Each structure stands twice: as C-alpha cells, then as structure tokens.
Amino acid sequence: MPTQSALKPRRPRELRDVLVVLWPQPKDRIIADKQGWYRIRPGRSATQLGDMRAFKQLLFYQPDSFGPERRRIEYSAVVRGYEKVNRVGLLPDEPDHRRADALYHCFRLEPLERLAEPIISRVGRRMLFVPTTRSRLTSATDINDLIAGNPIEDRLFNGLRESGLLPEREFWLEVPNPGDRRVRGAMRCLDMALFCRNANLNVECDGDRWHVGVDLAAKDRRRDNALNASGWHILRFGTADIRDALAESVVCVREAVSHYGGQIQ
C-alpha cells in the first residue's frame, strides 16, 4: 500500500515568466524608456528560450558600458505584447545594417519601473538571457539569487554559499580557440565560477540525464581541455555526489579554493 508521503501531490513548479535581459549600451535604456520596446536577435540563444509569449516581465542588466551604474539590475518592465519585427522596422535609421531584414523578437513594454533596491552583480557579466520566477525577483539582492537552476545545482550552490564561498552561477565566458588565438573563441556557460588568486575554478553539476554517453563525454572533454588551456581548473560533481554527499563535495571545492590561493572577494 502506498505510504502517505507517496500519495502526497508534488508541488507545482513555479512559472519562469520573468526574463533577465541585457542592455548592451545606455542608448538601449533610452529606447526602452522612450519607445517602449526591447529586441532579441534570432539565433540559438533565443530559440532555447522557447515560446517568448510566456514572459510577462523583463529585468534589465546594465554591464560595464553603464559606467558608475554598471553591474546591476535597476529597472524592470511589464510586457504589454510580443511580436516579430524586421530590424529595420525597429531601427529605421540603420537601413544598411547586415541584419536589417532579419525578423527580431520584439517585446512591447509598459513604462519602465525602478526597483526599490538594485540587484547587484559582484563581477562583470556577459549576461545573455536568464528565465526566472517572481518569487526569486521578490527576494533577490544578488544576480545569483535570480538563477533558477535544477535541484542539484541549487543544492550545491546553497551549500557552497553557506560555507562562506561566493560562486557565480551561469557565468558566460569566451574561451579562446587553442588552434588559432586570432579566431574568436566559443562562448561557454559555466555552472558556477569561483575566482581565486592563482587560478579560477569551474564547478560543474553533471546531472545523470545530461552527461551520459560517449558523445556527451567527448563534448565535456573538449570543453574541459579548452578551459584548462585558458587557466581554469574544473571540478565535476554528479547527482549522487550532491544528493548523498553534499558535505564532502563542499569540502572538495573549499580545498581547491585554498590550493589556488583563496577566493578573490
């Protein structure tokens, strides 16, 4: 006979209907404020987001180009509507742009709203797109608080932070091409990044579903080799490591941080 706990219904997953996006330059904030729209270029990153109509609110990350207002989220906007528009229709002053006729994802926005307190990033980030939830937005003080990972990522991240470490989640990094440094490197998303005095650490959470098989193992190996050649040290933890031996996994990361001179705060 099923136990009471087995009969207990699962808690429904909270909708990720808030999207963190990037304003590359201050002029993009002016466009959102004065013209009421935000665009996303078509491509792999956009495709991975799925149905754009699911997002009801945007949060805007301000990178280093914003000077003293950099590395933070200060503004949000409610999404009024979504459509696909040719780039030249949005930016008619740039008719000769090489993507002028490309169909862009366009969010029509309500007026910008300033957050009561900015959500800060301790390091400069190449933010792409981060789907998150309204409850995370309500409680976030740091950009890492917005990232809604899978359960094993959340568990290891919380364990590391409770131990006094400050990992950066979903940290995008351009990894140089080992064969030709003149060729632009590939963008890689690290599950967690820790910046130490003598080397940097990439902590990966290898869920059983996503890292099984010869092809995936080869892909991980090529990625790890490229990161190692760029001065990164990789630690990988499987589902069992995090689920059943969290304390040992945290100690392993802490010892690596110590070995590489301690974390740069």
N, C-alpha and C positions, 0 to 999 in steps of 0.2 A: 504493500500500500504506500502511495507517495507520502512523503513527510510534509508537514505544514510549510516548511521552507521551500520545498519543491513546488508546492501549489501557489506560492506567492507570486503574483504577476511581476514581470520585470518593469522597472521604472522606465517610462518612455524617454528616449534620447532627446535632449533639448535641441530645438532647431538652431542651426547655424545660419541665421538670416541677417547677420551683420558682417560686413566685409571691410577689412582694413586694406586701404589702397595707398598709393604713393602720389604725392605732388612732386614731380621732379624739380620744378622751379617755382619761385614765388609767383610768377605770372599765371601758373595753373590755379593758385588760390584765387586770384583775381577773376579768372574765367568762371570758377565755381560760384563766386560771390555775385558777380555782375550778370553773368549769362545763365547761370543755373544748370550747368551740366558737367559731367565727368566722362571721359572716354577711356576705353580699354582697347588696345590694339589686338586684332585677331592673331591667334597663334596657339601654341601648345599650352602655355600657362593659362590662357583664357579658357581653352577647351576643358582643362582639368577642373574648372570651377563648376561645370555642369550648367544647369538652367539659371541664367542670370536673373530671371524674374523672381527667383527665390529670395533675393537680397532686398531687404526693406530699409536698410540704413547703411551709410558709408562712414568710415572713420578715416581721416587723412593724416598720413605720416609725413613729417617735414624733415627731409635729410639735411646734409651739411650745407647745401646751397642756400638754406634759410638763415645762415649766419647765427646771430645770438638766439634765434628761435628754432634752432636745429634740434634734431634727435628727440622728437616728441610728437604726440598727437594732441592737438589743441582744439580741433574742430570736428564736428560731425554734421551730417545732413540726412534727413529723411528722404527716401527715394519716392519720387512722385510718379515715375513711369520709366519704362525701358523700351528701347528700340535700336535697330541697326541703321547707321547713317554713314554715308560716304564721308571720308575725312575732309574732303574739300567743302562739303556742306557745313561742317562744323567750323572749319578754319579757311574761309574763302580768301583770306589774304595770302595763302600759301598754295596757289593752284598748280605750281610746278613741282610740288613735293613728290618723291618717287612712289609714295603710297596714297596719293591724292584720291584715287578712285576706289581704294580698299574700303570694305564695309567694316566700320568700327562698332563695338558695343558702346552704347550711349545711355547713361543714366540721367534722367531729368530729375532735378533736385528741388526740394523745398529750401528756404533760406538757411544758410549756414548757422549752426549753433555752437557757441563756445562752451567747452566742457568746464565744469566747476573747478576742476584741477587737471592740469595736463598729465597725460600718461607718458612717462619718460622712458627713453632707451639709454642705457649706460654706455653703449658703444654705437658707432655709426653703422647703419644697416643698409643693405640693398634690399629693401622690402619689395616683394612682388605683391601677392595677394594672400591675405590670411582670413579665411572664414572663421567667425567666432559667434558667441552667443550673447544674448542680452544680459544674462546674469554675470558673465565674466566682465562685460563692459561696466556694469554697476560697481564691481568690487576692485577693478584693476587699478594699480598705481604704477605698474611697470609693464612694458610691452610683453614680456614673457607671460604675464597673467592672462593675456588675451588669447594665447595659443591653445586651442582645444585639440590636444593630441589624442592618440589612442590610450587605452587604460595603462599599458605597461610604460609608455613614455611618461604619462602623468605621474605614475608611481615612482619611477626613478628620479624624475625632475624634483618632485617634492622631497624625496629622501636626500638628494644632494643639497638642496637649499636648506633643509632643516639641519644639515651637518655643518652649515656655515659657508658652503661654496655658492658661487653665483654663475650658474650656467646660462648661456644664451640659447634659446630654443629656435629651431628652424632658421639657422643662420646661413644666409646665402653667401657663397664665396666663389670668386673666379679662380679656377685652378689653371695655372699656365700649362701650355702644351709642352710636354717633355721633349718632343722631337724638334720643335721649332718655336722658340720663345717669341718670335715676331708674329706668330699667328695667335689670334685671340683665343684664350682658354675657354673651357666649358664652365658653365655655372653649375655649382653643386650646392645642394641644400643639406646642411649638417643637422642631425637631430639635436645635438647640443654641442656648443663650443665653449671651451674654457681657455682663457688667455693667460699663459704662465710666463715667467721671466726668461726661461731658456728654451721653451718650445710651446707650441699650442696643442691642446688636446681636443680631439673629436670623439665624443661619446655617442655610439650608435646603439639603438634598441632594435634588435633583429627579431621581429615577430615571426612566429613559426610559419605564418601564412605567406609572408613576403620574401623570405630569404632561403627557400628550399629549392634544390635542383641545381644541375651543373651550370646552366646558363646564367642563373642569378648569382651563383657563387663566383663565376668568372667575371661578371659585371662588377660585383663588390670588390674583387681583387684588383681589377684595373683602376677602379676609383681610389682604392686604398693606396696603390702604388703612386698614383699621381699626387695624392695628398702628402704622402711621406716624402716625395721628392721636393715638395714645397715647404717642408719644415713642420708638418703636422704629425702627431702621434695618434693612432686610432685605437680605441678600446671598444669592443663589441660585446653586448650582453643579450642573451636570448631570453625568451619568455620565462623559462624556468629559473634563470639567474635572478630575474627581477621579482617574479611572483613568490619564489620559495626561499631565496637567499638575498633579500634586499640589503641587509646589513653588510654582508660580505662584499656585495657589489659596490656599495658606497665606500667601504674601506679601500677597495681596489682603486677607485678613482682618486680618493684622497691621497693615497700613497704615490700615485702617478703625479699628481699636482705637486706634492712635496719634492719628488725626484726632479721635477723640472723647475724648481726654484720658487714655487708658490704662485698663487694666482695674483695677477695684476688687478687690483680693485679699481 
